[in-house]
């Protein structure tokens, strides 16, 4: 399972320095596959669970990222874009040059779960610091 490096990186990224930081996501690798038709690229599929009140730190992916909500409600956004509230069956895309500024559970009492599909460079981390 490769989720440990992803979680370690998320834990190292600042959330704004507040003393009461929201709980972070629980991330699980589902599959990684090289894409021979797209030299140097791979597909990575993850599941992400936000606990109640959970959120991501600001980050980037340097990848095309597709989010599909399975359970609960989440809020997503990228720099320069509008905040989007999503529920089960709804999707969100961010591009390789986007800065992921908002990623959080819309609920303080219910968990949320979604699938992330990343089309990224082989060997590049799934989550990168904001700069």
C-alpha positions in Angstrom: 0.0 0.0 0.0 1.4 3.4 -1.0 -0.9 5.6 1.0 1.7 6.1 3.8 3.9 8.5 1.7 0.8 10.4 0.6 -0.4 10.7 4.2 3.1 11.7 5.4 3.3 14.5 2.9 -0.2 15.7 3.8 0.8 15.8 7.5 3.8 17.9 6.6 1.9 20.5 4.7 0.7 23.5 6.8 -3.0 24.2 7.2 -2.6 27.8 8.1 -1.0 27.5 11.5 -4.2 27.5 13.6 -4.1 25.6 16.9 -7.3 23.8 16.2 -6.5 22.3 12.7 -9.2 20.2 11.1 -8.6 16.5 10.9 -6.9 15.3 7.8 -8.1 12.9 5.2 -7.7 9.1 5.2 -6.3 8.1 1.8 -6.0 4.6 0.3 -4.4 3.5 -2.9 -6.7 1.5 -5.2 -4.5 1.1 -8.3 -1.6 2.5 -10.2 -1.0 1.7 -13.8 1.6 2.9 -16.4 -0.1 4.0 -19.6 1.9 2.7 -22.5 -0.1 4.8 -25.0 0.9 7.9 -23.1 4.7 7.6 -22.5 5.8 8.8 -19.1 2.3 8.9 -17.7 0.4 6.7 -15.2 -3.1 6.6 -13.8 -3.5 6.5 -10.0 -6.8 5.8 -8.3 -7.3 6.7 -4.6 -10.2 6.7 -2.2 -10.3 9.6 0.2 -12.4 9.8 3.4 -12.9 13.1 5.2 -13.9 12.7 8.8 -16.6 15.1 10.0 -15.0 18.6 9.8 -12.0 17.2 7.9 -10.0 19.1 5.3 -7.0 19.1 3.1 -4.1 21.5 3.3 -3.5 23.7 0.3 -1.6 21.6 -2.3 -1.2 20.8 -5.9 -1.0 17.6 -8.0 0.8 18.5 -11.3 -1.8 16.2 -12.8 -5.3 16.0 -14.2 -7.4 15.1 -11.1 -11.0 13.9 -11.2 -13.0 13.6 -8.0 -16.2 11.5 -7.8 -18.2 11.7 -4.6 -19.5 8.4 -3.2 -20.9 9.5 0.2 -21.5 12.7 2.1 -20.9 16.2 0.8 -17.6 17.9 0.1 -16.4 21.4 -1.0 -13.7 21.7 -3.6 -11.9 24.7 -5.2 -8.8 25.8 -7.0 -7.1 29.2 -7.0 -9.0 31.6 -9.3 -12.0 29.3 -9.5 -15.2 29.3 -7.5 -15.9 27.0 -4.5 -18.1 24.0 -5.5 -20.2 22.0 -3.2 -20.6 18.3 -4.3 -22.7 15.4 -3.2 -23.0 11.7 -4.1 -22.7 11.2 -7.9 -21.2 14.6 -8.6 -17.7 15.2 -9.9 -14.9 17.8 -9.9 -11.8 18.3 -12.1 -8.6 20.1 -11.5 -5.8 20.6 -14.0 -2.1 20.1 -13.8 -1.4 23.9 -13.2 -4.2 24.3 -10.6 -3.5 25.1 -7.0 -6.0 23.1 -4.9 -7.0 25.7 -2.3 -10.2 24.2 -0.9 -10.8 20.6 -0.1 -13.1 19.8 2.9 -16.0 18.0 4.3 -19.1 20.1 4.1 -20.4 18.5 7.3 -19.1 18.8 10.9 -21.1 15.7 11.9 -21.0 13.2 9.0 -18.1 11.7 7.1 -17.6 12.0 3.3 -15.9 9.6 0.9 -14.8 10.1 -2.7 -12.7 8.5 -5.4 -9.8 10.4 -7.0 -8.4 9.5 -10.4 -5.1 11.2 -11.3 -3.4 11.2 -14.7 0.2 12.1 -13.7 3.9 11.7 -14.5 5.3 8.3 -13.6 7.0 8.4 -10.2 5.9 12.0 -9.4 4.2 12.2 -5.9 0.4 12.5 -6.0 0.4 15.5 -3.7 2.9 18.3 -3.8 3.4 21.4 -1.6 1.7 24.6 -2.9 4.9 26.2 -4.3 
